[in-house]
Amino acid sequence: MTRKLLLANVGLVSLSLALLIVAAAVYPKFGDFLKNFSNLILAVAAAYLTYCFQRRQAFLVSLREIWHQCIEAKAELVDYTHDPQPDQAKFGKAHRAISTAIDMMRAAYRNVEETEASIGFFPFEPLHDMRRSLEKIGFVNVSHQSQQLARKEMLSAWNAFRWSFLREFSAAGPTHYIVERNKRDPRRPPEQAPKGA
């Protein structure tokens, strides 16, 4: 369950409960009915919200698995572009990794604008761009220049994918972050330069 759908469900349950309270205040007979069944109504609302939060948690677990597979695929592709002697087996390993990542994505998301009549669009096309870059290199008569160009295309596609996909996690920013380079642990004394330097 996406964050947007979770928030919509929480809002719908909250609105429903608020409307029941207003109706009970306006119509005394309904208020008596509501008082008798309030425990049941609250139990159903709580059970449904629990179900929604469990589905969201399961969705986040599946996204983490997909993210891990995507990282592995990217590493395989980049390694292939650095290999001085690529062959069919190495190409197959890299192609399998990116194909697995693409197909795992289909387990979490349906295609954008998919209907009974149309297959729609794959939700994260940069993964296909990375696959196409790999296929352009191939494994026969591979030149260093073709590897460099493909690596540049793959990293560009990866950066576009990463930016978009990580937003699906709705992760909060860190509280205790370090953005300065070459930062040291403030609890430790500064390292001294070697003698004679």
N, C-alpha and C positions, 0 to 999 in steps of 0.2 A: 504494500500500500504506500503510495507516494505521500509526501508531507502535505501536499495540497488536499488530497482526498481525506487524509486523517483530520486535518483542520475543518474541512467541510462537514465531516461526520460529527465531530465534537460540537461544532456550531449548531448543527441540526438538532442534536439531542438537547443541548442547552436551551435552544429556542422552544422546543416542544415542552420541556419542563416549565419554562417561564409562561408559556401560553396556558398550560394547565393551572398554574397558580392564579393567573389573571382570571381565567374562567371560573375558578372556585370562588374568587372574591366577588365576581359579578353575579353569579348564579348560586345562591346558598344551597339549593338541593344538590347541585353538582359538587359543591364543596363537601357536603356530607358523604357523597359517594367517593370522592377523592380521598377523604380522610380514612375511609374504610379500606381502600385499596392502595394507599400511598406506599406501603412497604413493598408490595408487589411491583408497582410502577418503578420505584427507585431501584429495585433489584434487577429488573429487566434493563433499565437504562445503564446501570453499572456493568452488567454482563456484556451488553453490546459494546460499551466503551472499552472494556477489557479485551474483547475480541479484536477491536480496531487497533489497539496498541500492540497486541501480540502480532497481528498481521504486519504492522509497520516494522516491528523488530525483526520478524522473519525476512521481510523485504530488504532491510539494511544488511542482514547477514548474507543474503544472496548477492547484493551489490558488492560487498567486500570480497566475496569469492570471485566475482567477475573482474573486479579491479585487480586482484592478484594475478589472474590469468592474463589480463591486458598488459600488466607490467612485464610478465614473463615473455609475452609475445613481442613486445617492443624490444626487450633485451636480445632476444633471438634475432630479430631483424637487424638491429644495429650491429650485432656480432657478425652477421653474415656480410654486411657491407664492409667490414674490416678484414674479412678473411682473404688472405693472399691467394689461396687455392680453393675456391668454392667448387663443390661438386653436387651431384644430384642428391646424395643422402643429406648433405647439409641444407640444401635448398628445401628438400622435403620436410626436414625438421622445422625450419623457420616457417614454411607455408602452413604446416599443421598447427603451429602455435597460434598464428594469426587467425586461421580458420576456426579454431576452437574458441578463441575469444569472441569472434563474430557470432558464432552459433550460441554461445552462452548468453550473449546479450539478448538473443531472441527468446530466451527462457524468462527473462525479467520484463521485457517490453514488447508490446506488439508494434507493428510499423505505424508511423505517423500517417494519418488519414487512411488507414486500412479499413476496408468495408468488405461486405460479401462479394462485391463486384470488382474491387480493386485491391491489389496487394499493398498499395501505399509506398512509403519511403522508409528505408532503414533509418532508425533514429540517430545513429552516430556514424555518418558516412566517412569521417576520417579514418576509421578502421579499414574500410574498403580501399581508401586511397593508399594506405600503407601496404595492403595486399597487392594492389596494382603496381606500386613502385617495386616491390619484390619481384613480381612477375616480369617487369620490364628488364630487370637485371638478368634473370634466368640463371642457368648454370653452365652454359656453353660459351666459350670465348668471352668471358667476363673481363671487362677492362676496369682499371682503377678509377678512371673518370666516371664510368657508369655507376660504380659503387658509390663514389662521392656524391654524385647528383641524386641518386636514390636515397642515400642517407639524409641529405638535406631535405628532400621531400617528405621522408618518413618522420623526421623530427618536427617539421612544420605541422604535419597532420596530427602527430602526437600531442603537440602543445595545444592545438585547437580542441582535440578530443578531451584532454585532461581538464582544461578549463571548464568545459561544459559538463562532463560526466561527474566531476567531484561536487558540483553544485547540487546534484541529486541527493547527496548525503545530508545537505542542510547543516553542515558542521559549523559549530560556533568558532569564533576566533580564540586563540589561546590567551590565557590570563598572564602567564609568566613567559614572555617571549624574548628572544634575542635576535635583533635585526642587524646589529653591528657586526662587521667582519673581524676576525681574529680576537674575539672576546675571550677573556680568561675568567676562571672561577674567582670571584672576589674574596672568597674565604682563604685562598692560598696566597702565600707571599709571592711577589713577582720573581720570576726566574732571573738569576744573575748571569751576566755574560761570562763565558769562559775566561779564565785568567790568561793574560798574554794576548788577548784579542784587541 
